[in-house]
C-alpha cells in the first residue's frame, strides 16, 4: 500500500503543475489591471481590453489542458501502483501461493483499476473544463474599469482587493450548484478517493476469489471520532454491509456499534476495508494497541486554553497549512500587481502569525510539522 509520504509526493507533482497554471492566471490578470490603471474613464477601450482578455483566457486554458494531460498520465501510474500493492499484501501471500488467481480473476482486478483510473481521469478533465477562468477574469476587469472613474486612490484600493481575492482563492472549480472550490483541493481529494477505492475494492475482490468470509479495517493513531471505535476490528461481511449502510452492527467478537453516516473509505476517510479469513487470518492490530491509540488521542493537548484531541489538533494544522499557502499566493499576486508593498506587508504579517501558530500547535500536540505544506513556489518574504 502506498505510504502517506509516497502518496503526498505523487500528488505534489500533480498539484505543482496546477500551481504553475494558477500563477499564469494571476500574472495575466494583474498585468491587465496595471494597464487599466494607466488609463482614465474616457480613454478606456473595452474592445481592446476584451480582445486582450480573450487571448489571455485561451492561453490559460491551453496551459491548463496541457497540465491536465500530464496529470492524467501520472494518475494512471499512481493507481497501477495501488493495485500492485494488493498482490503483495501479507494476508494474501500464502493463500495466493496455494491458490493462485485465475486469469479471469486477474483480468477483473485489472479492469476495475482501469475503470477507477478512467473515471478519476475524466473527473480531473471535467474539473479543468469547469474552472472559472473567463468568469473571474471578466469580473476582475469590470471592477477595475469601474474603479477608474472614482480616482487613483480608489482604484489602488479596489485593485488591491481584487488581487487579494484572486491570490487567496486561486483557480476555482465551479459546480452546477453554484458552489466553488479551489482546483488543486478538488483534484487532490479525487486522487485520494480513487486510491482508497482501488486499495479497498481490490482487497475485497481478492478476498472474494479466495473465499475469505470477513472484513478487517485498517487502523492508525489519531483517528476521526466516528471511525475510531471500529478501526482495527473484524466484521463478517453482512455486518460490514450494515456498517456501510449506516445501520447498527456487530464485530466478530460480539461487540455492538451504533451506525454512523460516513462510510469507510469515502468522504475523506483514510481507513481501508481489507478481506479477512476468520479461519486463517490473524488480526493486524491488538486490542491493547487500539486502546492505547484511543487513550493517547483523547488525552490530547491544550491550545490557547482549550482542550483538543490529537485528531482535532492535526485537523487544525491542516487548516493552518491551507491558510498559509493562500496568504502566500495572495502575496505573490500583490508582487505581480506592480509590487504592491502595502499588500505584501499585510500578507506577510498574516503569514508570520499563522506560521507561529502552526508550529505551536505541532509542539503542543507532539505532531511533526510539514514545512513543505507551507511552501508556495515564487513566494518572497518581506520585512514587516
Secondary structure, 3 states (H helix, E strand, C coil): CCCHHHHHHHHHHHHHHHHHHHHHHHHHHHHHHHHHHCCCCCCCCHHHHHHHHHHHHHHHHHHHHHHHHHHHHHHHHHHHHHHHHHHCCHHHHHHHHHCCCCHHHHHHHHHHHHHHHHHHHHHHHHHHHCECHHHHHHHHHHHHHHHHCCCHHHHHHHHHHHHHHHHHHCCEEECCCCCEEEHHHHHHHHHHHHHHHHHHHHHHHHHHHHCCCEEEECCCCCCCHHHHCCCCCEEEHHHHHHHHCCCCEECCCCCEECCCCCCCCCCCCCCCEEEECCCCCCCCCCHHHHHHHHHHHHHCEEECCEEECHHHHHHHHHHHHHHHHHHHHHHHHHHHCCCCHHHHHHHHHHHHHHHHHHHHHHHHHCCCCCHHHHCCCCCCCCCC
